[in-house]
């Protein structure tokens, strides 16, 4: 991992007292009698000088803020002392390390301790940048013989607040804009060519959530203004306590954006889809992660909470009789939205036959195939019912098994001439 010296020291002084940070009371008697909470001062660092020992540099304090906002500059003081009997030879370094990711580059603070005499202290101001959100830590190098027990050197960097419609540059240099969002109980997505299909037909599968989850669908536009092709990575984004859904969102303008290759100068609009717990919707945020290998969001976009969720039930289904004559078999499925919000219902129908196919047939016995005419889609308002109709033309003189997704309703009929 490449390490860079990001900050050189601004100044130094021989201090009679160390600049160790403390959280002691700034007024009052500290007993809580005036309505203020009692506080306990942080112990001052201590040390003993061993005149018989070689030069030994001890870190006494790293003083600075414990919490800052993403993008801020962190300023503070570092104090060290020579507890040995000989002068210090050379300077010492402290690295400011992003604890959430081993792939980010540390920033280095240099303590000009060269020539520091026995028993003398040196204090330096430092400036480092809060480049990524999450936990950061100051890690002394082996230049320090020891570190005082009172040293607390962690900094919490809070994420920046973003908004929908705002264009944000990802770590790759690609510009991303979240333009819209919606919550759905299910999505339909294309299966790979030939999978559970007859011939070259394109078929769709249905992804639905369990009862305590809902699908969050984010519409995102990506613009590649860099000089090379870039791939959209799902690791650039995080929705806490959710799971990423890899399937494409069919029937919308675009597909799942993750994995999409975007050439230089190209703009692409697609979707990022997550299964999220309904109980977490009110405080949900979409996070953009700029640090490679970190799951901590550097920028958080609060997401609008819906007024409710769709929830579909099968109210009734009319299926063909056991013997179907003619060229068509018709199924009518009544679907009711018993939820408290409108939603897009999607369904597919699957079929199989237990009989061996003829020499020219394109299917195998007892294999469920997806009807290529789907998905069947209806937007259903809360409290209302809609009818989904399937019209199929089965081969004659053969028994057929059909089923629905969702709901799993099954029926059997035989097409006769």
C-alpha positions in Angstrom: 0.0 0.0 0.0 1.5 3.3 -1.0 1.9 5.8 1.8 2.2 9.5 1.3 3.3 12.4 3.5 0.2 14.5 3.4 0.8 17.0 6.1 4.1 18.5 7.3 4.3 20.1 10.7 3.2 23.8 10.9 5.3 24.8 13.8 7.0 23.5 17.0 7.8 24.7 20.5 9.3 23.4 23.6 6.4 23.2 26.0 6.5 23.3 29.8 3.1 21.5 29.9 1.8 18.9 27.5 -1.3 19.7 25.3 -3.2 16.6 26.1 -6.9 16.9 25.5 -9.2 16.7 28.4 -13.0 16.9 28.9 -13.0 18.5 32.3 -15.7 21.0 33.5 -15.5 24.5 32.2 -17.4 26.0 35.0 -19.5 25.3 38.1 -18.6 23.0 41.0 -19.2 19.8 39.0 -21.6 18.3 41.5 -24.6 18.8 39.3 -26.3 21.1 41.8 -26.7 23.9 39.2 -28.4 21.6 36.8 -25.3 20.7 34.8 -24.1 17.1 34.4 -21.0 16.1 36.4 -17.9 15.6 34.2 -14.7 13.7 35.0 -11.4 15.3 33.8 -9.2 13.2 31.6 -6.0 12.4 33.5 -2.9 14.3 32.4 -0.1 12.2 30.9 2.9 11.4 33.1 6.4 10.3 32.4 9.8 9.8 34.1 13.1 10.6 32.4 15.8 7.9 32.6 19.1 9.7 32.2 20.9 6.4 31.8 18.7 5.3 28.9 19.3 6.1 25.2 17.1 8.6 23.4 13.4 7.6 23.8 10.5 9.5 22.3 7.2 9.2 24.2 3.9 10.3 22.6 2.0 12.3 25.3 -1.2 13.4 23.5 -3.0 13.8 20.2 -5.4 16.6 20.8 -8.2 17.5 18.4 -11.9 17.0 17.6 -13.5 13.6 18.1 -16.3 14.1 15.5 -16.3 16.1 12.3 -18.2 16.2 9.0 -17.2 14.6 5.8 -14.9 16.9 3.8 -13.8 19.0 6.8 -10.2 19.7 7.8 -9.2 18.2 11.1 -6.9 20.4 13.2 -5.2 19.7 16.5 -1.9 19.3 18.4 0.5 16.5 19.0 2.8 16.5 22.0 5.8 14.2 22.6 8.7 14.1 25.1 12.2 12.6 25.2 12.2 10.3 28.2 15.7 9.1 27.5 19.1 10.5 28.5 20.4 11.3 25.0 19.1 13.7 22.3 16.6 12.4 19.8 18.1 11.7 16.3 15.6 12.1 13.5 11.9 13.0 13.3 8.9 10.8 14.1 5.7 10.2 12.2 2.0 9.4 13.0 -0.3 8.1 10.4 -4.0 9.1 10.1 -5.6 5.9 9.0 -9.2 5.2 7.7 -10.2 2.2 9.9 -13.1 1.2 7.7 -10.9 0.4 4.6 -7.4 -1.0 4.2 -7.4 0.3 0.6 -7.4 4.0 1.4 -4.2 5.9 1.6 -3.0 7.1 5.0 -2.1 10.7 5.7 1.1 11.4 7.6 1.8 13.9 10.4 5.5 14.5 11.0 6.8 15.5 14.5 10.1 17.4 14.2 11.8 15.8 17.1 15.3 15.8 15.7 17.7 17.1 18.4 15.1 17.1 21.2 17.1 17.0 24.5 16.5 14.7 27.4 13.3 15.7 29.4 12.2 18.2 26.8 8.8 18.3 25.1 7.8 19.3 21.6 4.3 20.2 20.4 3.1 20.5 16.8 -0.1 21.6 15.2 -1.4 19.3 12.5 -4.0 19.5 9.7 -5.5 16.4 8.0 -8.6 16.0 5.8 -11.7 14.0 6.6 -11.6 12.3 3.1 -14.0 9.5 3.9 -16.8 9.0 6.4 -16.4 6.5 9.2 -13.8 5.8 11.9 -10.3 7.3 11.6 -7.4 6.6 13.9 -3.9 8.2 14.6 -1.4 5.4 14.6 2.1 6.2 15.9 5.0 4.7 14.1 7.9 2.8 15.6 9.7 6.1 15.9 8.0 6.4 19.3 9.4 4.3 22.1 6.1 4.4 24.0 2.6 6.0 24.0 1.0 7.4 27.1 -2.1 5.5 28.3 -4.2 8.7 28.2 -3.8 9.1 24.5 -7.2 8.7 22.7 -6.7 9.2 19.0 -9.9 8.2 17.1 -12.0 10.6 15.0 -15.6 9.9 13.8 -16.3 11.4 10.4 -20.0 11.8 9.7 -21.4 11.4 6.2 -22.4 14.4 4.1 -26.1 14.9 3.5 -27.1 14.7 -0.2 -30.5 14.9 -2.0 -32.3 13.4 -5.0 -31.6 15.3 -8.2 -28.1 16.1 -7.0 -25.2 15.0 -9.2 -22.4 13.2 -7.2 -19.0 12.1 -8.5 -18.2 8.5 -7.6 -14.8 7.2 -6.8 -14.4 6.1 -10.4 -15.0 9.6 -11.7 -18.5 8.7 -13.1 -21.2 11.2 -12.3 -24.4 9.7 -10.7 -27.8 11.3 -10.2 -30.7 9.7 -8.4 -33.8 11.0 -10.1 -36.6 8.9 -8.8 -37.6 6.2 -6.4 -40.5 3.8 -5.8 -41.5 0.9 -3.6 -42.9 -2.3 -5.2 -43.8 -5.7 -3.9 -42.4 -7.5 -7.0 -40.4 -7.0 -10.2 -40.2 -9.0 -13.4 -36.8 -9.6 -15.0 -35.6 -11.3 -18.1 -34.0 -14.8 -18.0 -30.9 -15.6 -20.0 -31.6 -16.7 -23.6 -32.9 -20.3 -23.7 -33.5 -20.7 -20.0 -36.9 -22.3 -19.4 -38.0 -21.0 -22.8 -39.0 -22.7 -26.1 -36.8 -21.7 -29.0 -35.5 -18.1 -29.0 -38.4 -16.7 -27.0 -37.6 -14.1 -24.3 -39.1 -15.1 -21.0 -39.4 -13.3 -17.6 -39.3 -14.4 -14.0 -40.8 -12.8 -11.0 -38.9 -11.6 -7.9 -41.2 -10.8 -4.9 -40.4 -10.0 -1.3 -41.4 -11.7 1.9 -44.2 -10.1 3.8 -42.0 -7.9 6.1 -39.9 -6.6 3.2 -40.5 -4.3 0.3 -38.4 -3.6 -2.9 -36.8 -0.2 -3.2 -36.2 0.8 -6.8 -33.9 3.8 -7.4 -33.7 5.4 -10.9 -30.1 6.5 -11.4 -28.4 8.3 -14.4 -24.7 7.7 -14.9 -22.5 9.9 -17.0 -18.9 8.9 -17.8 -16.9 12.0 -18.3 -13.6 10.2 -17.9 -11.3 9.1 -20.7 -11.9 5.3 -20.2 -14.7 2.8 -19.9 -16.1 2.4 -16.4 -18.3 -0.3 -14.8 -21.0 0.5 -12.3 -20.3 -1.4 -9.1 -22.9 -2.2 -6.5 -20.1 -1.8 -3.9 -20.2 2.0 -4.5 -23.6 2.1 -2.9 -25.1 1.0 0.4 -28.6 0.9 1.9 -28.3 -0.1 5.6 -30.0 -3.3 6.7 -31.0 -4.2 3.1 -30.0 -6.7 0.5 -29.1 -5.9 -3.0 -31.3 -7.4 -5.7 -29.4 -8.4 -8.8 -32.3 -9.0 -11.1 -33.2 -6.4 -13.8 -36.4 -4.4 -13.5 -38.2 -5.3 -16.7 -41.0 -3.0 -18.0 -39.1 0.2 -17.0 -36.8 2.5 -18.8 -33.6 0.7 -18.3 -32.4 -2.3 -16.3 -30.4 -3.0 -13.2 -27.4 -0.6 -13.5 -24.9 -2.7 -11.5 -22.4 -4.3 -13.8 -23.2 -2.0 -16.7 -20.2 -0.9 -18.7 -20.2 2.8 -19.6 -17.9 4.0 -22.3 -16.3 7.5 -22.3 -18.8 10.2 -22.9 -21.7 7.9 -22.6 -24.8 8.5 -20.4 -26.8 5.5 -19.1 -30.0 5.4 -17.1 -30.8 2.3 -15.0 -32.0 1.0 -11.6 -30.5 -0.1 -8.3 -32.9 -2.4 -6.5 -32.8 -3.3 -2.8 -35.0 -5.5 -0.5 -35.5 -3.5 2.6 -37.4 -4.2 5.9 -40.7 -2.3 6.0 -40.0 -1.3 9.6 -36.9 0.7 8.5 -38.6 2.7 5.8 -39.2 5.9 7.9 -35.4 6.4 8.4 -34.1 5.0 5.2 -31.1 6.6 3.4 -29.3 5.7 0.2 -25.6 5.8 0.7 -22.8 6.5 -1.7 -19.4 5.0 -0.7 -16.3 6.7 -2.1 -13.7 4.6 -0.2 -12.8 1.4 -1.9 -13.5 -1.7 0.3 -15.6 0.3 2.8 -19.3 -0.3 3.6 -19.6 3.2 5.2 -21.5 5.8 3.3 -19.7 9.0 2.6 -22.8 10.7 1.3 -26.3 9.9 2.4 -29.5 10.8 0.5 -32.6 10.6 2.7 -35.4 8.7 1.0 -39.0 9.6 1.1 -41.1 7.3 3.2 -44.2 6.0 1.3 -47.7 6.4 2.7 -48.1 2.6 2.7 -47.3 -0.6 0.8 -49.1 -2.6 -1.9 -50.0 -6.2 -0.9 -51.6 -8.5 -3.5 -53.8 -11.5 -2.9 -55.5 -14.0 -5.3 -59.2 -13.3 -5.0 -60.4 -15.8 -7.6 -59.2 -17.8 -10.6 -61.2 -19.3 -13.5 -59.3 -22.0 -15.3 -60.2 -24.1 -18.4 -62.3 -27.2 -18.0 -60.4 -30.6 -17.9 -61.1 -31.0 -21.6 -60.5 -28.0 -23.8 -61.8 -27.9 -27.3 -60.9 -25.4 -29.9 -57.7 -23.5 -30.4 -57.6 -21.4 -27.2 -57.5 -22.0 -23.4 -58.4 -19.0 -21.3 -57.5 -18.3 -17.7 -58.9 -15.3 -15.7 -57.2 -14.4 -12.5 -58.7 -11.8 -10.1 -56.1 -10.0 -8.0 -56.9 -7.8 -5.1 -54.6 -5.2 -3.6 -55.3 -5.5 0.2 -52.5 -3.1 1.0 -52.7 0.6 1.7 -50.9 1.9 -1.3 -51.2 1.4 -5.1 -48.7 -1.0 -6.7 -47.7 -2.7 -9.9 -48.7 -6.3 -10.0 -46.7 -8.7 -12.2 -47.4 -12.3 -13.0 -46.1 -15.1 -15.2 -47.6 -18.4 -16.2 -45.7 -21.6 -16.4 -46.6 -24.9 -18.2 -45.4 -28.4 -18.6 -46.6 -31.7 -20.0 -45.8 -35.1 -18.5 -45.7 -36.8 -22.0 -42.6 -37.3 -24.1 -42.4 -34.7 -27.0 -42.6 -35.6 -30.6 -39.5 -35.7 -32.8 -39.9 -32.0 -33.7 -41.0 -30.7 -30.3 -38.9 -28.1 -28.5 -39.6 -29.0 -24.9 -38.8 -31.8 -22.5 -41.3 -33.8 -20.4 -41.9 -32.6 -16.8 -40.0 -29.4 -17.3 -41.7 -26.1 -16.3 -41.5 -23.6 -19.1 -42.4 -19.9 -18.8 -45.0 -18.6 -21.2 -43.2 -16.1 -23.4 -46.3 -13.7 -23.5 -45.7 -12.5 -20.0 -45.2 -10.7 -17.8 -48.8 -9.8 -17.3 -48.9 -6.4 -15.6 -51.6 -4.3 -13.9 -51.3 -1.3 -11.7 -53.8 -1.9 -8.9 -54.9 0.9 -6.5 -55.3 0.1 -2.8 -58.5 -1.8 -2.0 -59.3 -2.6 -5.7 -59.4 -5.7 -7.8 -58.1 -6.2 -11.4 -58.4 -9.2 -13.7 -55.4 -10.7 -15.5 -56.3 -12.8 -18.5 -54.1 -15.5 -20.1 -55.0 -16.8 -23.6 -52.8 -19.7 -24.7 -52.9 -22.1 -27.7 -51.8 -25.6 -26.4 -51.0 -28.5 -28.7 -54.0 -30.8 -29.1 -54.2 -34.4 -27.7 -51.9 -33.7 -24.8 -52.4 -33.1 -21.1 -51.1 -29.7 -19.8 -50.2 -28.6 -16.3 -50.2 -24.8 -15.6 -49.3 -22.7 -12.6 -49.1 -19.0 -11.7 -46.3 -17.0 -10.2 -47.0 -15.5 -7.7 -49.6 -17.4 -5.7 -48.7 -20.9 -7.0 -52.2 -21.8 -8.2 -52.1 -24.9 -10.4 -54.5 -26.6 -12.7 -54.5 -29.3 -15.4 -56.4 -29.7 -18.6 -56.2 -31.7 -21.9 -56.5 -30.0 -25.3 -58.7 -32.1 -27.5 -59.7 -31.6 -31.1 
